[in-house]
Amino acid sequence: MVRLVFFALVAILAIAAIWFGVSKLSGRPFASDATGKVLVALIIAALGFWLFGGGALLSQ
């Protein structure tokens, strides 16, 4: 169950980052650059946690 929630949150972050990138390329970003940087940082942190951590994700 925790894996499903984790992957759903990562998917939502990835979709938001792609949306931000596409909107920025079109010249009308929906948020500031700081938001894009935060999205990228959260995705990198989530991937790092998935690759090197796990904790509750690997139990059961």
Buried (B, 14 or more C-beta within 10 A) or exposed (E): EEBEEBEEEBEEBBEBBEBBBEBBEEEEBEBEEEBBEBBBEBBEEBEEBBEEEEEEBEEE
